[in-house]
Amino acid sequence: MSSIPPAAQVLIDFQPRHTHFIGIDSDGCAFDAMELKQKECFTPSTIRVWGLQPISKYARETAEWVNLYSKWRGANRWPALVKVFELLAERPEVQARGVRVPEGNALQEFIACCVSPSEAGLKEHIASGHGDEELWLGLEWTRAIDAAVKLTVRGVPAFPYVRESLQKVQEFADLMVVSTTPSDALEREWGEHGLARYMAVMAGQDMGTKRQHLEFATRGKYPHDHVLMIGDAPSDRDAAHAAGALFYPINPGHEELSWQRFHDEASLMFREGRYAGAYEANLIAEFNTLLSDTPPWQR
């Protein structure tokens, strides 16, 4: 399998038009759609497809904690699903009911060997001779989620100060969506609210990981301190730093205040070269306190 997803060529070919670059995550960061998607689309599909109806209460609690309130918030849907299985299987309430939780072994193999953990990547993995039933269920699961999102998620606005921030920074920065959401959903959701016009590219899961998005689009094209990732999840922070970029956190539960601070203060710090160092470190230290790696039922 190629190390570069074919769809990522648009990122590799991307050429700067400004001196700075800003990558922006979508769900939970720019748009207040994360809880809607997880609670109305992801979790019901997980319970139905994976046969978790007998333990739906615990499956729902576990899935929502992993995807919304833990340090795994914002992770790609595939490793997040495996984490849900792992935590669910450990719960005494689940064990007492004798319900078999999927082991996730075939999914982990897919995640480990696949450049782009996406529906396209899974279909390629299956076609290469991996026919485990777990993978076919995974294909049904991801398609169910995307169908539910298309039917359910509409009219969800961007957080306050997002539009104003994009209008402000477009004067000096190239803007790009950096997300694990399917690209067609990004086009639909950003286009619905007239925000796609500010973005040079919509980079979704079919173009690789967030780290790859940043590396393909910026490496050798901008100085490191001229590249910033805006996100609401630890995976956004880690992708930024792995790619040598700076990170600006949108704090879960305080999104409007985070965007206002970016608009009024952080964007100027970034433009003037004063963002890296103590300023960024203080923002990240605050962000790091907001999400836990210990589930509430284990405390």
Order of alpha helices (4+ residues) and beta strands (2+ residues): alpha-beta-alpha-alpha-alpha-alpha-alpha-alpha-alpha-alpha-alpha-beta-alpha-beta-alpha-beta-alpha-beta-alpha-alpha-alpha
